[in-house]
Amino acid sequence: MSGSVRAVGRALHFPFTGTARGIRKATHAHGAGESGLGKLIELHGVNGAGDVMITIALASTVFFSVPTDEARGRVALYLAITMAPFTVLAPVIGPLLDRLPHGRRAAMAGAMLARALLALVLSGAVATGSIEMYPAALGVLVSSKAYGVVRSAVVPRLLPPRFSLVKANSRVTLGGLLATGIAAPIGAGLQSLGPRYPLYGAFVIFVAGTFLSFSLPRKVDSAKGEAVALLAADEQHLHGPHRQPVKRPGLRTVGIAVTHALGANAALRWLSGFLTFFLAFLLREHPLTGQSAAVSLGMVAVSAGVGNALGTAVGAWLRSKAPELIIVTVVAVVLGAAITAAVFFGAFLVACMAAVAGFSQALAKLSLDALIQRDVPELVRTSAFARSETLLQVCWVFGGAVGIVMPLNGALGLSVAAAVVALGWLTTVRGLLSSVRHGSGAKPRVA
């Protein structure tokens, strides 16, 4: 009898234990378990799952619960109260965390715990419509950004043998995307029970993430040999494969290739923020043919997510000696897709545009990572990652603000998007191609 009970118990537990073992095997493959990268991948998955729970709860409260005109006002108010202060605070987060390099595990745990507590505050605010929702949402954004900055600084400390920084970042990003994809339908199911329940789910997830942060190896708290990077370039401070190092290694600029790549990525990140808000309102008012507003938004969101995942996967496998060419190419592809979607506006082209934008943004970001790895010395590399992430987040906010105020005209909106991408491409393509010519003797590790 006891043997039968144990057999039944094992059968009931197998779907969970088997899945857990499968996830652990995937995240710890190729030396990631020994180096500690596997634990960071799992932590980033927890981060993505918690964030999507909060996003679902806020979207239902701010966006779906009221008519379109009122929703635009609510979202604009949300951006004004949360994103506007965030654009001021975001550039400060990186430098502040640069001064606390020996407490990275504690900083990540603090960011998780802060969001867990704020999820509880939001659970009360979304039910009553209290003004507390806005400062709590701002706190979630700041905490999420702080986690992202620290994560960028941690990855180089956890590289397995023969792993490049780009490949490691790809693994971490894919882990977050997969966790988000799994958590999204669970969050939607909780949302059907009430707006508080996804936030309760977020609380549990972030509490788990708090403890998981301390499971990272102690070496992530080491900052030996690190200094601060400036996101600027001039002839006196350039360094890279074809430049001599400056006499003051503690204060360096990141080089022309990185600054131009950052400019191109800024255009793509602006496009991401713009499409997120513009298409959300456009498809709510004018759904795709034969579909409801919710289904239309879901189709476009899935297209963007699949494109982003494919771009990340391609970046993990791709080996190239010229990440500059990858950036030039993918931005040109996005520009062509935006122009095509603007001229021949339709449901299919909108979904394709979202997929192409997601794919290109992921691949361009990984190529920027490759350039930072190649052209920025190790002692300032983590600082360069932190500061570039802050700039890209601010560009996303500006893009979202434009998407809110744009008239709900698909051709007009995508024409504006194409113009911004074209500006970003034209102002960076010459510098990136020039960097390829001057740096042809380098041997970067991209994959």
N, C-alpha and C positions, 0 to 999 in steps of 0.2 A: 504493500500500500504506500509506504513512504517513498519507494522508488518511483511509483507512478506520479506521486505529487511532485517529486523533484523534476521528472520528465515534463510534466505540464508547466511547471515554473520556468524551466529552461526554454520551452516553446514560446511562452508568453514574453520572456525577456529577450529572445533572440532578435526580433526586429529592431530593438533598441541597441542591444550590445553589439549585434552584427554591424549595424549602421555606424555606431561609434568607432568600432575597430576599422571599418572601411575608410572613414574620414581620417582617422589617425594614420593609417597606412599611406594615404594619399598626401597628407600634409607633411609627413616626416620622410618622404622619399628622397633619394639622391643626396643623402647627407644632411637634409634639413632638420632631422630629428636630433642628430648629434650637435649641430651648431646652435640650436635653439630657434632657428627660423620657423620650424613647424609650429611651435607654440605661439609665435607672433602671427602666423597665418590664422590659427584658430582664434586668437584674440581679436584680429581684425574682422573675422566672420561674426563674432559676437557683437562687435561695434556696429557692423552693417545691419544686423538683425534688429538691434535696439533702435537704431536711427529710423529704420523704415516703419517700425511700430509707431513712433512719435509722428512721423510724417503722415501716416494714414489717419491718425486721430485729428491732427491739425487741419488736414485737407478737408475732412468731412465737416469740420466746424466752420472753417473760414470760407471754404469754396463751395461745397456741394449743398449746403443747407439753406442757401438763400438764392433769389433770382440773380441772373448774370450781372445786371448793372450794379446791384448791391454787392455782389461778390467782388467785382473789380474794385469797389471802394474799400471793402474789407481787406483785400489782399494788398492794396496800395497802403492802407493804414498799417497792416502787418509789416510791410517792408520799411515804412517810415519809422516805426517804433522799434523794430528789431534790426533790420539790415542796415539802416543808416548809422546807428551807433556801432554796429558790427564793423562797418568799413573803417571806422576810426580806431576801434580796438584791435582789429585783425593785424595791422602792421606792427603793433606793439607786442603781440603775443610771441612772435619768433624771437626778437631780441631779449625779451624777458626770460624765455626758456633757455636761451643761450647762456644766461648767467646762472642757470641751475642745472648744469650738465650731469651732476652726480646723483640726481634724484629722478631719473627718467622713469623707473618703474613706479615710484611713488606718484609722479606727475600723471602717468597714464591711469593709475588706479584712482587718483583724485578726479580726473576727468570723467571716469566711469561712474564713480560714486555721486558726483555732482549731478549728472544726468539722471541717475536713479532717483534722487531726491526731487529733482525738478519735474520728473514724470509724475510723481505723486501730487505736486502742486498743480500741474496741468490737469490732472484727472478731476480735480475739483473745479478748476476754472472752465473747462470745456462744457461741463454740465450746466453751469450757471451763467456762462457768457461773461464772467468777471474780467476786469481789466488786468488782473494778475496774469492772464494768459500771455500777454505781450512781453513783460520783463522775464517771465519764466522761459519763453521761447528764445529770447535773446541769450539767456544763460545757457540754454542747450546748444545754441550755435557757437558760442564762445568756447564752451567745453569741448564740443566736437572738433573745433579748429585746433585747440590746444592738443588734443589727442593726435590729430593728423600731423602736426608739426613734430611732436615727439616721436611718432612712428617713423617719420622720414629720417630722423636722426638715429634711430635704433637699427634700422635695416643694415647699414654698412657694418655694424658690429656683429652681425649674425650670419654673414655670408659663408655658406659651405665651401669646401675646396672646389676650385674650378667653376665657381658660380660668379657671374657678373652681377653688378648692382641692378641692371635692367631686368635680368631674368628673375632675380629675387623679388623685385618690385612687382613683376608680372604675376608671380605666384601669390603674393600677398593680395594684390588687387583682385585676382580671380577668386580667391577665397572669400573676399568680401562680397563680390558679385553673386556668387553661388548662395551664400548665406542670405543675402537680400532677396534673391529669387524664391528661396524656401520660406522665408519669414513673411513675405508679402501676402500670399493667400491666407496664411494663419492669422495675420493682422486683420485682413478683410473679414475673416470669419468672426474674430473677436469684435470687430466694429459692428457687425450685425446684432450683437448682444447689447451694444450701447457704446457711446463714445469714450467711456472711461476704461473699458476693458483692454484695448491695445496699449494704453498707458500703464496699466497694471502689468501687462506682459513686458513692456519696456523696462519697468522697475526691476522685475525678476532677472531679466537678461543683463542689465547693467550691473546689478549686484554680483552676478556670476563673473562678469568681466572685471570687477574690482579685485576679486580674489585671484583671477587668472593672470592679472598683470604682474603679480608678485611671483608667478611661476617662471617668468622669463629669467634667463641666466643673469648672474650678477655683473657680467662684463658689459651689459648694456648701460650700466651706470658710469662706466669709465669714459673719461673725456681727455685722456692723455694725448697731447699733441694737437688738440683742436684749437681753432681760432675763428674769427668772424670774417665773413665774406661780404663784399659790397656788390650789389647788382648794377655795375656800371663798367665801362671799358674805356681806357685811354692808352696812349702810346707808352706812358711811363709805367703802367701797372699791368699790362697784358701778360698773360702766361698761357701756355698751352704747348702743343707738340712742336711749334716752330718759334717759340719765344723763350728768352732767358728769364729765370725767376728774379723777382725784385729783392732788394736787400732787406726789406721788412716783411718776413713771411707771415707775421701775425695779422696783416691788413692787406688783402689782395682783392683785385677785381676779378670777375669771372671770365672775361674774354669776349671777343666780338661774336664768335659762333654761338655762345650761350645766350647772349643778350638778344641776338636776332631770333634764335629759336624760341626764346621766352616771348618775344613780341608776336610771333606766329601763333604760339599756343594761347596767348592772351586773346587773340581774335577768335580762336575756336572756343575758348571758354566763355567769351561774351556771347557767341552764337548759342552755346548750350543753355545759358541762362535765358536768353531771348526766346528760344524755341519752347522752353519749359513753360513759360507764362503765356506767351502769345498763342501757342497752339492749345493750351488748356482752355482759354476763353473762346478762341475761335471755334474749336470743335464742340464746345458746350453749346454755343449758339447755332453752329452749322455743322452737325454731325456728318460723319462719312456716310455715303449713300447706303441707305437701307439699314443703318445701325443707330443705336441709341448713343447719347452723349458719353455715357460711362464706357460703353464698349469701344467707341471711337478713341477715347483717350487711352483706354487699355491697349488697343492695337498699336497705337503710336508709341506708347511707353515700352511695350514689349519689343517693338522694332528697334528702338534706341538702345534698350538693354542688350538685345542680341548683338547689335553692331558693336557695342562697347566691349562685350565679352569676346567677340571674334577678334577685335583689334588688339585686345590684351593677349589673347592666345597667340596671334601671329607675332606680336612683339616678343613673346617668350621664346619662340622658335627661330625668329629671323636673325640671320647673321649678315651684317653689312659693315663695310668700312666707311660708309658715309651716311650717318644719321641725318645730316643736313639735307641730303637728297630725298630722304623719306619724308621729312617735314615739308619740303617744297612740293613734293608730289601729292601728299594727302590733302594739303590745303588747297591745291589746284583742283583736286577731285571734288572737294566740298564746294568750292566756288562754282564749278560746273553743275553740280547737283542743285545748288540753290538757284542758279539762273534758270535751269530747266524747270524746276518746280514753280518758279515765279511766272514763267511764260506759259507753261501748260499746267496750270494749277488743277490738281485733282486728288482724289483720295489715295490712289496708288502711289503717286509721286510724293505725297506728303509722308507716307509711311517709309518710302525709300529714302527720302531726305533725312528722316530721323535716324534710320539705320546707318547711312553714310556718315552723318555727323558724329554718331556714337563711335563708329569704327575709327574714323579719322582722329577724333579727339584722343582716344586711347593710344593709338599708334604714335601720334605726334608727341604725346606726353612721355611715352617710353623713350622716344628718340631724344627728347630733351634730357631725360635722365641719363642717357648714354653720353651726351655731350658734357654734362656736369661731371660724370665719372671720368671722362677722357681729359677734359681741359682744366678741371679744378683740382688742385692738390688735396690730398686726403685731409690735411689739417684744417681746411676750410670747407670741405665738401658738405658736411651735414648742415652747416649754416646756410650754404647756398640753396640746398633743398628746402629748408624751412622758409627762407625769404621768397623763393620763387612760388611756393605753394600759397603764401599769403597774397601775393600779387594776383595770381590766377583766380583766387576766391573773390577778390574785390571785383575783378572783371566780370565774373559770373553775376554778381549782384547788380552791376550796372546794366548788363544785358537783360536781366529780369525786369528791372525798372522800366526800360524802354519797351519791353514786351507788354507790360501792363497798360501803358498809355497809348499804344498804337491802335488806330482804328481796326475793327475786325474785318479787314479785307485781306484775304490770303495772298493775292498777287502782290499787293503793296507791301505787306509785311515781309514776305520772302525777298522782295526786291531790296528793301532796306538791309536785310540780313546779308544778301549777296554783296551789297556795297561795302559793308563793314569788313567782311571776309576779304574782299578784293583789296581794300586798303591795307589790311594786315599782311596780305601776301605780297603786294607790290613794294611795301616798305621793308620787307625782310628778305625777299628772294635774292637780291643782288648780294647782300652781305653773306647769306648762307652759301651761295654758289662760290663766292670768293673764298670763303673759309675752306671749302672742299679743295680748291686749287692750291691754296697756300699750305694746307695741312695734309697734302697727299702722302707725305712721308710718314705720317703717324700710323700706328697700329692699334687702334682702339679695340676694346672688347665691348661689343654691342649686345650679343646674345647671352 
